[in-house]
Amino acid sequence: MGFVRGLKCRECGREYSVDPIYVCEFCFGPLEVVYDYEGIKGILTREKIVSRPQNLWRYKELLPIDGEPTSGLHSGFTPLVRADKLAAHLGMKRLYIKDDTVTHPTLSFKDRVVAVALSKAREFGFNTVACASTGNLAHSVSAHGAAGGFKRFIFIPASLEKSKIIASLVYEPNLIAVEGNYDEVNRLCSEVANKYKWAFVNINIRPFYAEGSKTQGYEIVEQLGWRAPDVVVVPCASGSLLTKIWKSFKEMKEISLINDLNTKVFSAQATGCSPIVAAIKEGVDVIRPVKPDTIAKSLAIGNPADGYYATQVVKESGGYGADVSDEEIIDAIKLLARTEGIFGETAGGVTLASAIRLIESGHIDRDAVTVLCITGNGLKTKEAVEGHTGEPYHINPNLKSFEEALEKINSK
Ligand SMILES: *Cc1c(COP(=O)(O)O)cnc(C)c1O
């Protein structure tokens, strides 16, 4: 058995037993998993974690499953890359990239949440899984659901990048392309979830699903040598990842895996969809929904479910937020590629471009141990940089032709 005590409403504190439910019946607040930290403390030690296989289940006592995991056994433990060349470019001292573009089977951090959601769905006895997706979740549920032998219903906005549609279809799920934006897809899915008793990973399984994001935070702490960073910059769609990274740091302090916690948490969004950052900048608690218009489609949630909680984390931790244009996103994708050899998707461009703004505005101290969360692989959103890269040198298959090209290259 695991260490989960139950579910608890984030608003009124009412407690519920572990079931595929997600809202409080009394106040409609979101439900969150609560653990027996006293029980975990002392059992989950640094030594025990280090002795386990390098995947996200090495922190399983802090994840909401009862038995052994059945999904995502090869997800997680992505590299924490010390980014000295990028740091030099930005005038920073200790800059790290949490590189979720690699290692995960579907090359985005969504493999973290799906690992937990599908393991939990199986424990609940579901044989059909579903999701409302901005792209990466569709890819991840399609893949891991196939491996787990689940029936899959995947709902996406019809305008999604072609590479993400193909990347999902190859696993042969039932892919439903909705003529509408993500917020409309999500509203439809809430209706579908009420009628059909499926495991909607980000609706009725959401309290469990969201816990998977904590593993990114645990890994950052472990890979920094058991310390929390001074600064973490997190891209926000629903705002869930940001709140869960914060929760992960707090838990590690609670169970004495770290001694101090002084991390400032920063939110990164595209200007074309920045309801969370707008609230942070205005210093208000109310999220004003927007109609998304940005190339960062994986972050294009105009009415973010965890937006309010994300603003509270930013406030509590002493962080801030920044939003960036599509042009800045593309420039940042290219900067990360040419300095560190890491090709991030549009969300990665949002994170780096926002960090640059926050460094320039003085909100991020150049001496701070800073971690940028790069959450998805650039091969998934090639369209975004198409036409913004250089061109190959076209030559004939002989040495003379090559040397003519070489002359051009050398004289650049
Ligand atoms: C989903 C997603 C996020 C953030 O999602 P939240 O809803 O805020 O948890 C960040 N980056 C990428 C690439 C994503 O797919």
The ligand as an SDF file (V2000), in Angstrom:
LIG
                    3D

 15 15  0  0  0  0  0  0  0  0999 V2000
    1.4900   20.7760  -21.0850 C   0  0  0  0  0  0  0  0  0  0  0  0
    2.7800   21.4300  -21.2360 C   0  0  0  0  0  0  0  0  0  0  0  0
    3.2980   22.3770  -20.3220 C   0  0  0  0  0  0  0  0  0  0  0  0
    2.6160   22.9280  -19.0990 C   0  0  0  0  0  0  0  0  0  0  0  0
    1.4340   22.4410  -18.7380 O   0  0  0  0  0  0  0  0  0  0  0  0
    0.5930   22.8390  -17.4650 P   0  0  0  0  0  0  0  0  0  0  0  0
   -0.8040   22.6400  -17.9470 O   0  0  0  0  0  0  0  0  0  0  0  0
    0.8700   24.2640  -17.0940 O   0  0  0  0  0  0  0  0  0  0  0  0
    0.9630   21.8760  -16.3970 O   0  0  0  0  0  0  0  0  0  0  0  0
    4.5690   22.8600  -20.5500 C   0  0  0  0  0  0  0  0  0  0  0  0
    5.2870   22.4900  -21.6180 N   0  0  0  0  0  0  0  0  0  0  0  0
    4.8380   21.6080  -22.5140 C   0  0  0  0  0  0  0  0  0  0  0  0
    5.7040   21.2620  -23.6670 C   0  0  0  0  0  0  0  0  0  0  0  0
    3.5780   21.0420  -22.3570 C   0  0  0  0  0  0  0  0  0  0  0  0
    3.1440   20.1480  -23.2600 O   0  0  0  0  0  0  0  0  0  0  0  0
  1  2  1  0
  2  3  1  0
  2 14  2  0
  3  4  1  0
  3 10  2  0
  4  5  1  0
  5  6  1  0
  6  7  2  0
  6  8  1  0
  6  9  1  0
 10 11  1  0
 11 12  2  0
 12 13  1  0
 12 14  1  0
 14 15  1  0
M  END
$$$$
